[in-house]
Amino acid sequence: MKILIFGGTGAMGEPLVKKLANDGHEVYVTSRKIRKYSFDNIHCITGNAHNMDFLSQVLKERYDVLVDFMNYTFSELKERLDLILNSVGHYIFLSSCRVFARSDVPITENTPRLLDVCKDKDFLSSGEYSLTKAREENYILSSKQKNWTIIRPTVTYNSHRLQLGCYELKDWIYRPLNNRPLIFFDDLADKLTSMTYGGDVANGISYLIENPDAKGEVVNIASPESKTWSEILDIYKAVIEERVGGAVP
């Protein structure tokens, strides 16, 4: 198949690109920088996928599948959705598990979302990430075409992406590495989360590609194990202490 990937350079995108290439597909990856790959069937298309002129040019060619890792504003998605759905056989849109409201039972695809249950008018009027993703889901769900799949991955990690609550790696790891206290919030410590390895998410996405049962569906991708953020912090501390040879403050 001929597969186009927008933003395929992150924790999920990189392993997906390699897996699809290994499976024999022709893979086209958009990137703002020229990238070289060791596979002859991976092709870099240089440009900004947020730019509609660039997008229109790229989609002059027909692709079997588009996997979209881009983080759009709601207006950006509205502007391009019809073009995308008319230009590809299967559109895979990356949403997020962050759309869900707090739940005391295991989350499923039908668990209520923040957008659906929150009563805080100030929060609902914001452009907060979880709300934007939920509104974009609604817009896709309302489309007359059903050649799409919405994917909600949980917190995803790999060797260069390790989240701690809402903090990305660059926002928290410099403190313990520079012998400074690591700031952590008590109200986050006992909250459960599921962290999924990027390669496992890639395997899940590749299974859904051109799967007729996946079209017109919303799919959560998560590891079966959950841990509290306090437990995850302890894992991080143990690894850092082992590597640096000292206690993390």
Phi and psi in degrees as GROMACS dihedral restraints (atoms count N, CA, C in turn):
[ dihedral_restraints ]
;  ai    aj    ak    al  type     phi  dphi    fc
    3     4     5     6     1  -101.8    20    10
    4     5     6     7     1   111.6    20    10
    6     7     8     9     1  -120.0    20    10
    7     8     9    10     1   127.9    20    10
    9    10    11    12     1  -104.4    20    10
   10    11    12    13     1   136.0    20    10
   12    13    14    15     1  -127.6    20    10
   13    14    15    16     1   122.8    20    10
   15    16    17    18     1   -94.0    20    10
   16    17    18    19     1   126.4    20    10
   18    19    20    21     1    70.6    20    10
   19    20    21    22     1    39.2    20    10
   21    22    23    24     1   -88.8    20    10
   22    23    24    25     1    41.4    20    10
   24    25    26    27     1  -121.8    20    10
   25    26    27    28     1     9.0    20    10
   27    28    29    30     1  -100.9    20    10
   28    29    30    31     1  -161.8    20    10
   30    31    32    33     1   -62.2    20    10
   31    32    33    34     1   -32.1    20    10
   33    34    35    36     1   -95.5    20    10
   34    35    36    37     1   -37.5    20    10
   36    37    38    39     1   -66.9    20    10
   37    38    39    40     1   -44.8    20    10
   39    40    41    42     1   -59.4    20    10
   40    41    42    43     1   -51.1    20    10
   42    43    44    45     1   -66.6    20    10
   43    44    45    46     1   -29.7    20    10
   45    46    47    48     1   -66.2    20    10
   46    47    48    49     1   -44.5    20    10
   48    49    50    51     1   -57.0    20    10
   49    50    51    52     1   -46.0    20    10
   51    52    53    54     1   -66.7    20    10
   52    53    54    55     1   -40.3    20    10
   54    55    56    57     1   -65.0    20    10
   55    56    57    58     1   -44.6    20    10
   57    58    59    60     1   -63.8    20    10
   58    59    60    61     1   -38.4    20    10
   60    61    62    63     1   -65.7    20    10
   61    62    63    64     1   -43.0    20    10
   63    64    65    66     1   -62.1    20    10
   64    65    66    67     1   -30.8    20    10
   66    67    68    69     1   -79.6    20    10
   67    68    69    70     1    -1.9    20    10
   69    70    71    72     1    95.1    20    10
   70    71    72    73     1     7.8    20    10
   72    73    74    75     1   -80.8    20    10
   73    74    75    76     1   156.4    20    10
   75    76    77    78     1   -88.3    20    10
   76    77    78    79     1   116.0    20    10
   78    79    80    81     1  -112.8    20    10
   79    80    81    82     1   128.0    20    10
   81    82    83    84     1  -117.3    20    10
   82    83    84    85     1   121.4    20    10
   84    85    86    87     1  -117.5    20    10
   85    86    87    88     1   124.3    20    10
   87    88    89    90     1   -83.3    20    10
   88    89    90    91     1   142.8    20    10
   90    91    92    93     1  -156.5    20    10
   91    92    93    94     1   145.3    20    10
   93    94    95    96     1   -71.5    20    10
   94    95    96    97     1   -21.5    20    10
   96    97    98    99     1  -115.8    20    10
   97    98    99   100     1   149.8    20    10
   99   100   101   102     1   -67.1    20    10
  100   101   102   103     1   126.9    20    10
  102   103   104   105     1  -121.8    20    10
  103   104   105   106     1   141.3    20    10
  105   106   107   108     1  -109.2    20    10
  106   107   108   109     1   137.3    20    10
  108   109   110   111     1  -120.5    20    10
  109   110   111   112     1   154.9    20    10
  111   112   113   114     1   -85.4    20    10
  112   113   114   115     1    -0.8    20    10
  114   115   116   117     1  -103.9    20    10
  115   116   117   118     1   133.9    20    10
  117   118   119   120     1   -69.6    20    10
  118   119   120   121     1   -20.8    20    10
  120   121   122   123     1   -98.7    20    10
  121   122   123   124     1    15.7    20    10
  123   124   125   126     1  -110.3    20    10
  124   125   126   127     1   125.8    20    10
  126   127   128   129     1  -122.6    20    10
  127   128   129   130     1   131.3    20    10
  129   130   131   132     1   -93.8    20    10
  130   131   132   133     1   128.9    20    10
  132   133   134   135     1  -109.8    20    10
  133   134   135   136     1   112.6    20    10
  135   136   137   138     1   -84.1    20    10
  136   137   138   139     1   125.2    20    10
  138   139   140   141     1   159.9    20    10
  139   140   141   142     1   175.0    20    10
  141   142   143   144     1  -102.7    20    10
  142   143   144   145     1   113.2    20    10
  144   145   146   147     1   -70.0    20    10
  145   146   147   148     1    -8.5    20    10
  147   148   149   150     1   -76.0    20    10
  148   149   150   151     1   -19.2    20    10
  150   151   152   153     1   -85.2    20    10
  151   152   153   154     1   122.7    20    10
  153   154   155   156     1   -66.4    20    10
  154   155   156   157     1   -34.0    20    10
  156   157   158   159     1   -63.5    20    10
  157   158   159   160     1   -44.3    20    10
  159   160   161   162     1   -62.8    20    10
  160   161   162   163     1   -45.1    20    10
  162   163   164   165     1   -60.0    20    10
  163   164   165   166     1   -45.9    20    10
  165   166   167   168     1   -62.1    20    10
  166   167   168   169     1   -38.6    20    10
  168   169   170   171     1   -65.6    20    10
  169   170   171   172     1   -45.3    20    10
  171   172   173   174     1   -62.9    20    10
  172   173   174   175     1   -40.4    20    10
  174   175   176   177     1   -83.5    20    10
  175   176   177   178     1     8.4    20    10
  177   178   179   180     1   -67.2    20    10
  178   179   180   181     1   -25.3    20    10
  180   181   182   183     1   -90.2    20    10
  181   182   183   184     1   149.7    20    10
  183   184   185   186     1   -90.5    20    10
  184   185   186   187     1   132.5    20    10
  186   187   188   189     1  -119.4    20    10
  187   188   189   190     1   145.5    20    10
  189   190   191   192     1   -69.9    20    10
  190   191   192   193     1   -37.6    20    10
  192   193   194   195     1  -142.8    20    10
  193   194   195   196     1   142.3    20    10
  195   196   197   198     1  -123.7    20    10
  196   197   198   199     1   120.2    20    10
  198   199   200   201     1  -102.5    20    10
  199   200   201   202     1   120.4    20    10
  201   202   203   204     1  -114.1    20    10
  202   203   204   205     1   105.1    20    10
  204   205   206   207     1   -95.4    20    10
  205   206   207   208     1     5.0    20    10
  207   208   209   210     1   -70.0    20    10
  208   209   210   211     1   148.1    20    10
  210   211   212   213     1  -101.2    20    10
  211   212   213   214     1    94.7    20    10
  213   214   215   216     1   -90.1    20    10
  214   215   216   217     1   155.0    20    10
  216   217   218   219     1   -75.9    20    10
  217   218   219   220     1   163.5    20    10
  219   220   221   222     1   -61.3    20    10
  220   221   222   223     1   -40.2    20    10
  222   223   224   225     1   -66.0    20    10
  223   224   225   226     1   -34.4    20    10
  225   226   227   228     1   -64.6    20    10
  226   227   228   229     1   -43.4    20    10
  228   229   230   231     1   -64.1    20    10
  229   230   231   232     1   -43.6    20    10
  231   232   233   234     1   -58.5    20    10
  232   233   234   235     1   -39.1    20    10
  234   235   236   237     1   -66.0    20    10
  235   236   237   238     1   -29.9    20    10
  237   238   239   240     1  -114.4    20    10
  238   239   240   241     1   -11.5    20    10
  240   241   242   243     1   -59.8    20    10
  241   242   243   244     1   -47.6    20    10
  243   244   245   246     1   -60.6    20    10
  244   245   246   247     1   -42.8    20    10
  246   247   248   249     1   -58.5    20    10
  247   248   249   250     1   -45.7    20    10
  249   250   251   252     1   -63.3    20    10
  250   251   252   253     1   -50.3    20    10
  252   253   254   255     1   -64.2    20    10
  253   254   255   256     1   -28.7    20    10
  255   256   257   258     1   -82.7    20    10
  256   257   258   259     1   -11.5    20    10
  258   259   260   261     1  -107.8    20    10
  259   260   261   262     1   -11.7    20    10
  261   262   263   264     1  -131.9    20    10
  262   263   264   265     1   157.3    20    10
  264   265   266   267     1   -75.5    20    10
  265   266   267   268     1   -34.8    20    10
  267   268   269   270     1  -146.3    20    10
  268   269   270   271     1   120.5    20    10
  270   271   272   273     1  -104.3    20    10
  271   272   273   274     1   122.0    20    10
  273   274   275   276     1  -110.2    20    10
  274   275   276   277     1   114.2    20    10
  276   277   278   279     1  -104.3    20    10
  277   278   279   280     1   127.8    20    10
  279   280   281   282     1   -90.1    20    10
  280   281   282   283     1   110.9    20    10
  282   283   284   285     1   -97.2    20    10
  283   284   285   286     1  -141.7    20    10
  285   286   287   288     1  -160.3    20    10
  286   287   288   289     1   150.5    20    10
  288   289   290   291     1   -68.2    20    10
  289   290   291   292     1   -12.7    20    10
  291   292   293   294     1   -69.1    20    10
  292   293   294   295     1    -7.9    20    10
  294   295   296   297     1   -69.4    20    10
  295   296   297   298     1   -19.7    20    10
  297   298   299   300     1   -77.9    20    10
  298   299   300   301     1   146.9    20    10
  300   301   302   303     1   -77.3    20    10
  301   302   303   304     1   166.9    20    10
  303   304   305   306     1   -58.6    20    10
  304   305   306   307     1   137.8    20    10
  306   307   308   309     1  -136.9    20    10
  307   308   309   310     1   137.7    20    10
  309   310   311   312     1   -92.6    20    10
  310   311   312   313     1    -0.6    20    10
  312   313   314   315     1  -125.7    20    10
  313   314   315   316     1   161.9    20    10
  315   316   317   318     1   -53.5    20    10
  316   317   318   319     1   138.1    20    10
  318   319   320   321     1   -78.4    20    10
  319   320   321   322     1   136.9    20    10
  321   322   323   324     1  -123.8    20    10
  322   323   324   325     1   179.6    20    10
  324   325   326   327     1   -61.8    20    10
  325   326   327   328     1   -22.2    20    10
  327   328   329   330     1   -98.6    20    10
  328   329   330   331     1     4.9    20    10
  330   331   332   333     1   -63.1    20    10
  331   332   333   334     1   138.0    20    10
  333   334   335   336     1   -57.8    20    10
  334   335   336   337     1   144.2    20    10
  336   337   338   339     1   -97.3    20    10
  337   338   339   340     1   158.4    20    10
  339   340   341   342     1   -54.6    20    10
  340   341   342   343     1   -43.1    20    10
  342   343   344   345     1   -58.8    20    10
  343   344   345   346     1   -31.4    20    10
  345   346   347   348     1   -85.1    20    10
  346   347   348   349     1   -25.1    20    10
  348   349   350   351     1  -119.9    20    10
  349   350   351   352     1   -15.6    20    10
  351   352   353   354     1   -70.0    20    10
  352   353   354   355     1   138.9    20    10
  354   355   356   357     1  -109.5    20    10
  355   356   357   358     1     0.1    20    10
  357   358   359   360     1   -77.9    20    10
  358   359   360   361     1   105.6    20    10
  360   361   362   363     1   -64.6    20    10
  361   362   363   364     1   -36.7    20    10
  363   364   365   366     1   -64.4    20    10
  364   365   366   367     1   -43.5    20    10
  366   367   368   369     1   -65.4    20    10
  367   368   369   370     1   -43.9    20    10
  369   370   371   372     1   -66.0    20    10
  370   371   372   373     1   -24.8    20    10
  372   373   374   375     1   -85.5    20    10
  373   374   375   376     1    -2.6    20    10
  375   376   377   378     1   -86.5    20    10
  376   377   378   379     1   169.3    20    10
  378   379   380   381     1   -99.6    20    10
  379   380   381   382     1    31.8    20    10
  381   382   383   384     1   -56.6    20    10
  382   383   384   385     1   145.0    20    10
  384   385   386   387     1   -52.8    20    10
  385   386   387   388     1   -48.6    20    10
  387   388   389   390     1   -63.6    20    10
  388   389   390   391     1   -35.8    20    10
  390   391   392   393     1   -71.0    20    10
  391   392   393   394     1   -41.8    20    10
  393   394   395   396     1   -60.8    20    10
  394   395   396   397     1   -45.6    20    10
  396   397   398   399     1   -62.5    20    10
  397   398   399   400     1   -40.7    20    10
  399   400   401   402     1   -65.7    20    10
  400   401   402   403     1   -40.2    20    10
  402   403   404   405     1   -66.8    20    10
  403   404   405   406     1   -36.8    20    10
  405   406   407   408     1   -67.4    20    10
  406   407   408   409     1   -38.6    20    10
  408   409   410   411     1   -57.2    20    10
  409   410   411   412     1   -46.6    20    10
  411   412   413   414     1   -59.6    20    10
  412   413   414   415     1   -40.2    20    10
  414   415   416   417     1   -65.7    20    10
  415   416   417   418     1   -41.3    20    10
  417   418   419   420     1   -67.0    20    10
  418   419   420   421     1   -43.0    20    10
  420   421   422   423     1   -59.8    20    10
  421   422   423   424     1   -30.6    20    10
  423   424   425   426     1   -82.0    20    10
  424   425   426   427     1    -6.4    20    10
  426   427   428   429     1   -66.4    20    10
  427   428   429   430     1   144.0    20    10
  429   430   431   432     1   -70.4    20    10
  430   431   432   433     1   -26.4    20    10
  432   433   434   435     1   -84.2    20    10
  433   434   435   436     1   149.2    20    10
  435   436   437   438     1  -125.9    20    10
  436   437   438   439     1    29.9    20    10
  438   439   440   441     1   -94.1    20    10
  439   440   441   442     1    39.8    20    10
  441   442   443   444     1  -129.8    20    10
  442   443   444   445     1   157.8    20    10
  444   445   446   447     1  -135.5    20    10
  445   446   447   448     1   130.4    20    10
  447   448   449   450     1   -97.9    20    10
  448   449   450   451     1   127.4    20    10
  450   451   452   453     1  -114.8    20    10
  451   452   453   454     1   133.0    20    10
  453   454   455   456     1  -115.8    20    10
  454   455   456   457     1    93.2    20    10
  456   457   458   459     1   -77.8    20    10
  457   458   459   460     1   153.6    20    10
  459   460   461   462     1   -81.5    20    10
  460   461   462   463     1  -171.1    20    10
  462   463   464   465     1   -57.1    20    10
  463   464   465   466     1   124.6    20    10
  465   466   467   468     1  -111.3    20    10
  466   467   468   469     1   138.0    20    10
  468   469   470   471     1  -132.5    20    10
  469   470   471   472     1   159.4    20    10
  471   472   473   474     1  -154.6    20    10
  472   473   474   475     1  -162.0    20    10
  474   475   476   477     1   -67.6    20    10
  475   476   477   478     1   -19.7    20    10
  477   478   479   480     1  -122.7    20    10
  478   479   480   481     1    12.9    20    10
  480   481   482   483     1  -138.6    20    10
  481   482   483   484     1   107.1    20    10
  483   484   485   486     1  -130.7    20    10
  484   485   486   487     1   106.1    20    10
  486   487   488   489     1   -85.8    20    10
  487   488   489   490     1   149.8    20    10
  489   490   491   492     1  -129.7    20    10
  490   491   492   493     1    96.7    20    10
  492   493   494   495     1    64.2    20    10
  493   494   495   496     1  -124.9    20    10
  495   496   497   498     1   -88.6    20    10
  496   497   498   499     1    -0.4    20    10
  498   499   500   501     1   -93.2    20    10
  499   500   501   502     1   132.8    20    10
  501   502   503   504     1   -80.4    20    10
  502   503   504   505     1   168.0    20    10
  504   505   506   507     1   -52.6    20    10
  505   506   507   508     1   -46.6    20    10
  507   508   509   510     1   -65.3    20    10
  508   509   510   511     1   -20.1    20    10
  510   511   512   513     1   -87.9    20    10
  511   512   513   514     1   -15.7    20    10
  513   514   515   516     1  -127.1    20    10
  514   515   516   517     1   -29.2    20    10
  516   517   518   519     1   -74.5    20    10
  517   518   519   520     1   -22.5    20    10
  519   520   521   522     1   -64.1    20    10
  520   521   522   523     1   -27.0    20    10
  522   523   524   525     1   -67.8    20    10
  523   524   525   526     1   -55.2    20    10
  525   526   527   528     1   -65.1    20    10
  526   527   528   529     1   -30.9    20    10
  528   529   530   531     1   -71.1    20    10
  529   530   531   532     1   -18.2    20    10
  531   532   533   534     1  -111.1    20    10
  532   533   534   535     1    24.3    20    10
  534   535   536   537     1    58.1    20    10
  535   536   537   538     1    37.8    20    10
  537   538   539   540     1  -115.0    20    10
  538   539   540   541     1   149.6    20    10
  540   541   542   543     1   -60.3    20    10
  541   542   543   544     1   140.0    20    10
  543   544   545   546     1   -88.1    20    10
  544   545   546   547     1   117.7    20    10
  546   547   548   549     1   -80.7    20    10
  547   548   549   550     1   126.9    20    10
  549   550   551   552     1  -139.2    20    10
  550   551   552   553     1   145.0    20    10
  552   553   554   555     1   -97.3    20    10
  553   554   555   556     1   129.0    20    10
  555   556   557   558     1   -59.9    20    10
  556   557   558   559     1   -37.5    20    10
  558   559   560   561     1   -73.6    20    10
  559   560   561   562     1    -9.7    20    10
  561   562   563   564     1   -94.2    20    10
  562   563   564   565     1   -23.8    20    10
  564   565   566   567     1   -56.2    20    10
  565   566   567   568     1   -41.8    20    10
  567   568   569   570     1   -95.1    20    10
  568   569   570   571     1     7.3    20    10
  570   571   572   573     1   -81.4    20    10
  571   572   573   574     1   133.7    20    10
  573   574   575   576     1   -80.7    20    10
  574   575   576   577     1   145.5    20    10
  576   577   578   579     1  -144.8    20    10
  577   578   579   580     1   157.5    20    10
  579   580   581   582     1  -113.2    20    10
  580   581   582   583     1   124.2    20    10
  582   583   584   585     1  -112.0    20    10
  583   584   585   586     1   128.8    20    10
  585   586   587   588     1  -119.6    20    10
  586   587   588   589     1   133.0    20    10
  588   589   590   591     1   -65.3    20    10
  589   590   591   592     1   136.3    20    10
  591   592   593   594     1   -55.0    20    10
  592   593   594   595     1   -36.6    20    10
  594   595   596   597     1   -65.9    20    10
  595   596   597   598     1   -33.4    20    10
  597   598   599   600     1   -70.7    20    10
  598   599   600   601     1   -38.3    20    10
  600   601   602   603     1   -62.5    20    10
  601   602   603   604     1   -42.0    20    10
  603   604   605   606     1   -59.5    20    10
  604   605   606   607     1   -41.5    20    10
  606   607   608   609     1   -62.6    20    10
  607   608   609   610     1   -39.8    20    10
  609   610   611   612     1   -64.6    20    10
  610   611   612   613     1   -42.4    20    10
  612   613   614   615     1   -64.3    20    10
  613   614   615   616     1   -43.2    20    10
  615   616   617   618     1   -63.2    20    10
  616   617   618   619     1   -31.7    20    10
  618   619   620   621     1   -67.7    20    10
  619   620   621   622     1   -31.6    20    10
  621   622   623   624     1   -82.7    20    10
  622   623   624   625     1   -20.2    20    10
  624   625   626   627     1   -59.3    20    10
  625   626   627   628     1   123.7    20    10
  627   628   629   630     1    56.0    20    10
  628   629   630   631     1    23.0    20    10
  630   631   632   633     1   -83.9    20    10
  631   632   633   634     1   115.7    20    10
  633   634   635   636     1   -60.6    20    10
  634   635   636   637     1   -27.9    20    10
  636   637   638   639     1   -72.4    20    10
  637   638   639   640     1   -15.9    20    10
  639   640   641   642     1   -89.7    20    10
  640   641   642   643     1   -18.2    20    10
  642   643   644   645     1   -72.0    20    10
  643   644   645   646     1   134.1    20    10
  645   646   647   648     1    76.7    20    10
  646   647   648   649     1    17.4    20    10
  648   649   650   651     1  -122.2    20    10
  649   650   651   652     1   158.8    20    10
  651   652   653   654     1  -110.0    20    10
  652   653   654   655     1   130.1    20    10
  654   655   656   657     1  -129.4    20    10
  655   656   657   658     1   126.5    20    10
  657   658   659   660     1   -85.9    20    10
  658   659   660   661     1   138.0    20    10
  660   661   662   663     1  -120.2    20    10
  661   662   663   664     1   117.0    20    10
  663   664   665   666     1  -149.4    20    10
  664   665   666   667     1   154.5    20    10
  666   667   668   669     1   -76.1    20    10
  667   668   669   670     1   155.8    20    10
  669   670   671   672     1   -76.9    20    10
  670   671   672   673     1   -11.4    20    10
  672   673   674   675     1  -102.3    20    10
  673   674   675   676     1   138.8    20    10
  675   676   677   678     1  -119.0    20    10
  676   677   678   679     1   147.3    20    10
  678   679   680   681     1  -137.7    20    10
  679   680   681   682     1   157.4    20    10
  681   682   683   684     1   -77.6    20    10
  682   683   684   685     1   157.8    20    10
  684   685   686   687     1   -63.7    20    10
  685   686   687   688     1   -27.9    20    10
  687   688   689   690     1   -64.7    20    10
  688   689   690   691     1   -40.7    20    10
  690   691   692   693     1   -65.9    20    10
  691   692   693   694     1   -39.0    20    10
  693   694   695   696     1   -66.1    20    10
  694   695   696   697     1   -40.1    20    10
  696   697   698   699     1   -60.2    20    10
  697   698   699   700     1   -41.6    20    10
  699   700   701   702     1   -62.2    20    10
  700   701   702   703     1   -37.9    20    10
  702   703   704   705     1   -64.1    20    10
  703   704   705   706     1   -47.4    20    10
  705   706   707   708     1   -57.8    20    10
  706   707   708   709     1   -46.1    20    10
  708   709   710   711     1   -61.3    20    10
  709   710   711   712     1   -43.7    20    10
  711   712   713   714     1   -62.0    20    10
  712   713   714   715     1   -42.0    20    10
  714   715   716   717     1   -68.5    20    10
  715   716   717   718     1   -43.5    20    10
  717   718   719   720     1   -63.8    20    10
  718   719   720   721     1   -43.8    20    10
  720   721   722   723     1   -62.5    20    10
  721   722   723   724     1   -37.3    20    10
  723   724   725   726     1   -65.5    20    10
  724   725   726   727     1   -40.8    20    10
  726   727   728   729     1   -74.7    20    10
  727   728   729   730     1   -38.5    20    10
  729   730   731   732     1   -94.3    20    10
  730   731   732   733     1   -12.2    20    10
  732   733   734   735     1    74.7    20    10
  733   734   735   736     1    31.9    20    10
  735   736   737   738     1  -163.8    20    10
  736   737   738   739     1   166.5    20    10
  738   739   740   741     1   -73.8    20    10
  739   740   741   742     1   142.6    20    10
  741   742   743   744     1   -86.3    20    10
  742   743   744   745     1   124.8    20    10
